[in-house]
Amino acid sequence: MTYLPGYPLLMFNAQEDDMRISQACLVFAMAALALVGCATTPESRLRAAADGSDGGGLAIVGMTLSGKPLNEVNSFEYSIRRITATRDDEMTIEQRVPSPVQRVRQTGASRDSDAAYWSLAVVGPGTPDAADLVEDDALVGRVLALSLPAGDYEIFDWRIIENGTAGEHEHGPAQSFSYRFSVVPGRTVYLGRLHLALSTTRKQAIDIENRRDADLAALWQRYPALASTPVVVDLLQP
């Protein structure tokens, strides 16, 4: 038996020493592999999009809300989809979600899923790449960094889910809308700040503002390794 002062009592059997040493080496090797795996962080994926090493590009958009306290809603999201050329004889298939719970689950889906569209969550699950926007000590929105394959896209239709007296209430636009943008390999583009203003008379207004300095400052604070990335301003277009 061997006792190491200052450590818990360690029991070694001479016949098992080699086996235990081998097992210890295996544990350290697995730990090293785990550390290598952890290197693929959201920040490293964004860097790969910014320099084009993954074949895609990086799009940055700020999303804010007024007329309703953002910290009182369960979910606030927009939908996004890729725009592809279609032929006259093609059909479409769109995934429907029958409940708010399933919609929140879809919010966290990978961009490589088979869904016809996915969500940009400002509040709720699925926002690991977002930076908070705070004004007058109140949360008003977030900045999203989108690592996307090259191509044309559109952001469309917002959804807000909040608690009500008889369950959850879902709010959305009465008429569909969309704003388009393009992703170029190795280019980082700032799309502007998409601001949704709600009124007490159930009216909505959406504006695109160039708040580049404030939005990028919030994003760089969360992802400082991206602070030196050149950014092109190309605001969202209807």
Sequence and secondary structure as in RCSB ss.txt:
>XXXX:A:sequence
MTYLPGYPLLMFNAQEDDMRISQACLVFAMAALALVGCATTPESRLRAAADGSDGGGLAIVGMTLSGKPLNEVNS
FEYSIRRITATRDDEMTIEQRVPSPVQRVRQTGASRDSDAAYWSLAVVGPGTPDAADLVEDDALVGRVLALSLPA
GDYEIFDWRIIENGTAGEHEHGPAQSFSYRFSVVPGRTVYLGRLHLALSTTRKQAIDIENRRDADLAALWQRYPA
LASTPVVVDLLQP
>XXXX:A:secstr
 B  TTS  B   GGGHHHHHHHHHHHHHHHHHHHHHHTS HHHHHHHHHHTTTSEEEEEEEEEEESS GGG SE
EEEEEEEE    TT        SSHHHHHHHHT  TTSS S EEEEEESSS TTEEEEEETTEEEEEEEEEEEES
EEEEEEEEEEEEEETTEEEEE  SS  EEEEEE TT EEEEEEEEEEE TTS EEEEEE  HHHHHHHHHHH GG
GTT   EE   B 
